[in-house]
Amino acid sequence: MLVLLVLLILGGSILPLSGIPMGGPLLLVALLGGWMWMTFNSNRAGQMLLQATFALTVNLADTESILAQALSRWPMQRSIRLLLYHRLASLRHRQGRFAEAATISRCLLQYNLAAFDRSSPGAMALLQPQDRRHVLGPVQAHLLLLLAESSLQVGDLHSAHAALWQLHQGRLGVQETLQRLAIQTRYELMAGQHHAAVQLLARKVQWAELMPAAQSGAVHAMLAQAAQQVGMHQAASWLWERANLLCTPQQLQSGSPMLPPPQPGM
């Protein structure tokens, strides 16, 4: 809005001095029309953003169509466009197109995403001023989780490690903390860091019990593998039993992505 006001002032004051008849009013009309068109496009794209978010859990083909239509609109506010690409990264992840999901997530993380931090003002007020800057917003945290898991799916341990490291540098909500635990456990198994995987085992099991059943079972199974590798056979046996109670054998063998889609309020 500030840029628009400056342009309006310039359009009304500078152009008449240049001798262009009606130049100022015409520029005002053009700028106002452009602003209204961008506002209309942004509002419509925002509605389609909500539709795509809900469709992610129901019909991926519909999500693809909605996002294609929304992203074809121009001009629109940058914040809306970035959120649309965030949903596109989530869609590619759920489609199993992990290389694309990782690339989109990596590109989006280069932008300043602080504006998308919708942490509760009351919760933020409880933090010391020096700690507030370390809180990761929901969009940034979800993109880092997407990047970490998608990188693991394509065997890129370096990128997965970098994303997990960034996730450990900031404060996360409970849901993001659970997802980080699940992805980090998978990373540690793939990297052969079995001792790291079983550190604070009792606490990790407690966190895993808060996850959805299928994800909880997968984490128990991964912890069981790590425990078996380091000679903790009794713990491994119990973890395997717990995993089989939570998951079917097909779910344990599928190796499907564990990261859920973004929430509607994100």
Phi, psi and omega in degrees: 000321180299317178298319180298316180298318178299316180296322179297318179297315179296319180296327182275340186248325186275312186298321178301329180290340183276358177087008179277116182299130177058018183298317181298306179301321179297319179295322178300315180296317181296316180294318179295319177297318178296320179295318179295322179294319178294320179296317179298312179299319182294318179296318179294318179295325177296321176295319179291331176298316178296318178299317180294323180297314179290323181293337180303330182266357186239306187215108183291329179294319177296321179299317179301314182294317181297314181294323179298317179294318183294317183288343178280349180284142178204139355275168173206166179297141183298324181299320179293318181296320179296320179292326176296318178291330174299316178294326178295320177298318178296320179297313180299324178296314181288336176280352183082013178265071193290326179297318178293319179300318180294318181296314180296316180298317181297319179294317181294327181291349177282346179271160175282109184258014182298330182295341182268003179284105181255034177301147181301130178302324179295318179293321179295327181293337179285344182271151173291148181307323182289344181266340186295328181290346181268000179281124178275130176292162183298322181290313179299317180297316181294322178296320178295321177294318176300315181296317182296311183289319179297322178296320177296322182296332179258007176079017180267084183292328181297311180294322178297317179297318180297318179293318178296322179299317179296324179295331179279349182275347183233167176281137180239157171285175183298315182298315179295325178296319178296317180294322178297319178299315181298314182290320180294324177297318177296317179301314183296325176292316181294328181273359180075019181266065186291324179295322177295323182295327183263003174295139182053045187301316182299319179293320179296323177295320178299317177295319181297329180293343179273352182278163170304154190305312183296317180290320178300316178297321179296319179293319176301319180295319179294320177295325177296318178298316180295317180297321178297321183292331182260010175086012177270070191292322180295316177295320180298319180297316180295319180296321178296318179298317180294320179298319181288337175285329184271333186230155169279159177304325179295320179294321181291330183270347187290326183064028183289157179302144182257349186280125179285165178290166179295153178282153181303327182279002185276000000 
